[in-house]
Amino acid sequence: MIMLVSCSQSRELAGRTSGVPFDPAAIFLTWQHDPATTMTIDWHTTPEDGQRGSELHFRKDGETDWKVTHGNWHGFPHSDRIIHRVDLRRLEPATIYHFRFGEDSKEYHFRTMPLDLSDPVRFVTGGDTHHSRHEMSAVAMTYDPDFILWGGDLAYANGTPERVEMWYGWFDGIKENLISEDGRVVPILVAIGNHELFGVRRLQRDGEAWPEEEIEAYLTEHNLWDGKATFFFDLFAFPGRQEAAWGVLDFGDYMSLFLLDSDHNSVPLYQSVTGAQTGWLEAVLKERQDRPHLFPIYHVPAYPSHRSFDGWTNTRIREHWVPLFEKYGVRVAFENHDHTYKRTHPIREGKISEDGIVYMGDGSWGRNPRSGESSDQWYINRFESRIHGIVVTLTADRQEYIMVDDTGEEFDSYTITISP
């Protein structure tokens, strides 16, 4: 239920600290539905905040009365934190909305996306972010992005319960670096990576694997038998089926983002590239092939710059996804995982071609960059061993890319003209 309140009406008492505005431990904005008319808002509370409900106040910029809505809450896995979530609907496009978590709360704001490209749209993308390295996020904010797009390997907690504090640090980095000085919270979209998953091979002591009976006891104690993405689905609302780590998000009729799972969250293991996801991917690409801006993002690259070109998942993506990208009009795909920067030549049917697809990224937003053992491959056009983000600016007929590192240096660029 949504109701209107004025500032003079009765105030929330629970969790109030006299003279100090309430400010949640973490704030995370994203989209599950139309980015022009919705916004999903998460915030985290701790036991020190007292018994606070999932009440959210919001108002359009220029209005004085607040609307009040109530969301849902669920536990933060392996933590005493609570995740509160409100999915706002029926908002106006290209509009600023203010929000707060009760009358005693600090105030923030966001802006919805436009319905079309009458004005440029800008986002910054990358991957392999890390829980304690946030310099690239601060640089990204200097471009005033409409949103951030990350392609997996987020906090590097590996789905391990004892590493929950890495997620705290990751959310701290967002609050400290991806909220503007005047309180604008930038929405973030994420895809899944291998470091979002719990893996038995990571249960080691002094470099040796645990005894089998200890592994079995650990899996049972922490309820890890039925799912490997221990934190991912609780921490993030997703544009698609909540238990599936793939989905598509449409921005009007001008852009679609395809958030893909490159063989991570699947049963049996390593079946997501060749299983149901691929049939789904062809269907959603076919429906959107006439849109000017189509962007797949996923973790493991089809065209790696560090790991082997013949890797298991790399090969399967080239066999099963790349032909769909080529068939239905993708011009650029965002890849991650290798902790380098690469931009390929345009590629079609396994060869350099003027009308081919450019594969960008390889994920080094917060991780130390690698040397690039595959950087001399035929498909690599530009390679750098450096931390980076990719600033993407879209107009009706152009895609402009600026590659920037964590010092703010712009070190590469690329432009595509979109034919009508």
N, C-alpha and C positions, 0 to 999 in steps of 0.2 A: 504494500500500500504506500502511496506517495501523498504527503500532505504539505501544506504551506505553513510556515511559522515565521514570525517576526522576531527580531532580536530582543524584544521586550517580553516575549513569552517565557514560560518556565524553563529553567536551565537544567541540563543534565548534571546529576550530582555524583554518580559513580565514577571513581577513578580521578576526580578532580584534585589537582595540586594547587593550592592557593597561589595566585600570581604567576604561575608558570603554565603556559599553554601546553596541552597535551600534544605530543608529537610521536607517532608510532615508530617502532624499531625499524620498520622497512616499509617502503611504498613501491608498488610495481603496477604499471599500467600497460594494458595490452588490448588486443581485439580478438573476439571470437566470431564477430559478425561484421556487418557493414561499417567500415571505419568512418564514414561520413555521418552516421546517425547513432552510433553506439560507442561505449567505452567500458571496458572491464577494469575495475579498480580493486587491487589487493592491498591490504595493509596488515602488518603483523603486530601483535601485542604480546607482552611478557607478563609473568605473574606480578611484577612490580607495578603494572598499570592498573591493577585491581580488576573488578568485574565489569568490563566494558562490553557493551553489545556491539552488533554489526550495523550500527546506525551511521548513515552517511547523509550529509547536507550538501546540496549543490544548487547553483543558480547560474543563469546566463549572465555574461558580462554586461554591465549596465543596469541590471535589475537589483533590487534591494532585498526582496523576500527570498528566503531559502526554501527549496523543496526538500523534504525529508523522505528517505527511503531506507528500507532495512534489507540487508543481504543475508548471506549464510556464513557459517564459519566451520572450519575443520582443523584438526591438529597438524602442526608442522612435524613431519616424521622424525622420530627419535629425538624429540625436543619438547620443552615445556612452552614453546611459543604457540600462539593461535593465529591462523591465517583467516582473515575476514575478506569476503568477496562480494562486491556489488556489480551487477551487469546493467549499466544504464542504457536505456533504449529511447527511441523517438527524440533524439537530439537533432539540432539543426546543423547542416553542413557548414564547414569553414567558419566555425564559431568558437569563441573562448568560453569555457565554463569554469567557474570557481567551485572548489569543494573543500570540505572539512569533515572531521570525524566527531562531530558533536559541537556544541556551542563553546566548549572550553578548549577547542582544538586550534592548532596552527592552520592557516589557510594556504591552499595550493590552487593551481589551475592547469588546465590542459586545453588543447584546441582540436576540434574534429577535422577530418580531412575534407577536401573539396569534392564536389561531384564530378568535376571535369578538370582539364588542364588549361583553363583560361589563364591561370598563373602557374609558374613552375612548381613542381613537387620535388622535395629533396629528402633523401635518407642516407644513412651511413651504414655500411655493412662490413662484416668481418667474422671472425670466429676464433676459437681457442682463447678465451678471455682471461681466465684465472681469477683466484679469490683475493689476491693482494696486489696485483699490478693494474692500476687504473688510469695511467697517464694518457692512454689512447682515448679513453672516454672523455677526458677533459678536453682534448684536442677536438674530438668530434663535435662537442657542444659549441665550439667557436663558429661552426657552419650553420647553426640554428636549424638542425634537422627536424623534419616532421615526425620521423621515427627512427629507431635503430633496429637493424636486422642482424641477428647472430646465428651462425651455422654450427652450433654444437661445441662440446667440451667447454663448459661454462665455469663451474667452480672447481673442477678437478677433485671432487669428493669421491668419485668412483662408486657411488651408491653405498658407501660403507658407513654404517651408523656412527662409528667413532669419529668420523670426519665431518660431522654436522657443522662444526664451527667454521669450516671453509665456506659453507653456504651463508653463514652470518656475514663473513667478510665480503662475499660477493655482493650481497644485498647492501651492505654498507657502502661499497664502491658506487653502486647506482645512486644511492641517496646523496652521496657526497659530490658526485661528478655529473650526473645526468638529470639534475634539477637546476634550473637557471637561478640566478641571484634573485629574480623577482618571483620565483616560486612556480615556474612552468615545469611540469613533469613530462618528460619525453616518453611516449609509449615504446615498448620493446617487443619484438617478435623473435622467437627462438625455435631452432630445430634441434633435434637430438643428436648427440655424439657418443663415442664409445666411453668417454669418461663420465657420462651420466649413468652408467651401468655398473652394477656390482659384478665382480668377476672372482671366481674361486682362486684363479691363479694369482690374485693380489694378496691372498692370505699367506703371508710369509713371515718367518721369524729368522733374523740374521741371514736373509737371502735364501733360506730353505723353506719349502712348502710345509704347511702344517700337517700333522698326522691326520689321516682320513677321518678318524673318530672325532677329532676336534673340529674339523670342518663341518661334519654333520651336526654336531651340537651347536655350533655357531649359527648355521643356517636355520636351525629349528628355533633357537632362542630369539632371533631377530626376524623371524617370519620372512625369510628370503627365498623360500623354495618356489613360490608361485609367481614371482615377478622380479626382474633384475633392475628395472629403472626405479630404484628405491625412493627417490625424492621427486623425480621429474614430473610425474602426473599430479602430485599433490601441490607442487609449488607453482605450476603454470597452467592457466586456462589456455585452451588450444582451439584454433579454428577447425574443428573436425570432431570425429568421435574421440572422446576423452581418453579411451584406452589405446587408441591407435596413434602412433607417433608420426602421422602424416596428415596434411590438410591443405586446403587452398583458401586464400583470402582474396576477395575481389574488391578493388577500389574503383567504384563506378564501372564504366565500360572502357577504362583507359589502362588499367594495370591489374595483373593477377600475380600473386606470390604463391609458389608451390613449395611448401615446407615438407621436406622428404626425409625418410629414414633409410640411411645407407647401411643396411644390415646390422642394426643394433637391437631394437626392441621387437624381436620376432620369436615365435615358437612354431616349428623347431628353429634353432639358432641359424642365422645367416640365410634366411629365406625371405626377407622383406623386399629385396631387390627383384627377385624372380616370382614372388607370390602375388597375393591379392593387390598389393600396392601398385604393381605395374599395370594391371588391368584398369584399376581406378585412375592411374595417371594418364593413360591414353584417353579415357573417357573425358576427363576434365580438361585436358589440353585440346581435344577436338572441339569441345563446346566453346573454347575461348580463342581459337586460332586467329580470329579476325581482330583481336585487340592489339594495339600497337606495342604494349610493353608486357612481356611475359618473362618472369624470373624464377627459375628453379633455384633453390638453395638446399644444400645437403652437406654432410660432413666429409666423407671419404671422396677424394677427387677421382674423376674419370681420367684426367690427365695430370698425374702427380709431378711435382718438381723435386721431391726429396726421396720418396719411397719408390719401389720398383713399378715400372709401367705394367708388369705382368702380375701384379698383386691380385689376389682372389676377388676382392670386392671391386677394385678398380676395373678389372676386366669385365665383370658382370654388369657394371653400370654402363660401360661402353657398348656391351652387347644388347642390353634390355632397355635402357633409358635414352641413350643418345639418339638412336633412330627415331624415337618419339619426339625428342626436342627438334630434330631436323625436319620431321614431317609436318609439325604443327606451328612452326614460325618462331621458335625461341631464337633470340639473337645473342644473349649473354647468359651464362650459368655461373653461379657463385659456388666455389668449392673451398674446402678448408682442410684441417687435419695435419698438413705437412709442416706447419710452423715456418713458412717462407712466404715470399710474395712472388706470384707468377701471373703473367698474362700470355695466353697462347695466341698464335696466329688464328685467324678464322679457319675452322675445320669443318669439313663435310665429307661423309663417307670415308673417314680415316685419312683424308688428305687435306693439305692446305688449299683453301678455296675462298675466293672473294666473297661468296655468298654463304660462308660457313658461320659457325657459332664460335664465339670467344669465351674461353673458360678462365675466370679470374679468381684471385684470392690466394688460397692455400693456408689461411688461418694463422695469423700471428698477432692478434690484438693485444694479448697480455703475456704470451709465452716467449721465452727467449728464442730467437730465430735460429733455424738450422742452416747447414751449409748448402743444401740443395744438390744431392748426389745425382738427381736426374735432370738437372737444369740444362744439360747439353743435348737433351732430346730434340728431335726434329720439330716438335710442335711448340716449343717454348719461344716466344717472341721477346719477352722481357722478364728478367729474373732479378730479384733483390733478396738478400738475406737481411731483412729488417722487419721490425714491428710495423704494422700498418692498419689503416682502415681505408675503405673505398667510399668516397663521397659521390653519390649518384644524383644527378639533377635531370629531371624529365620535363620535356615540353611535348606539345602535340606531335612534333615531327623529329625530335632529337633525344638521344641519350648521351649525356656528358658524364665522364668519369674522371675524377681526380683522386690520385692515390697519395695519401699523406701519412707520415710516420708520427711517432709519439713525441717528437720535438716540434711538430707543426710544419716540417718541410714537405712541400709537394714535390714528389720525385718522379711521377709518371702521370700520363693522362691519355684519354682515349675518347673518341666521339663516334657515334653511329647516327646516320640519318635514316629516319623511318619513312619508307615510301608509303604514299596514301593507298 
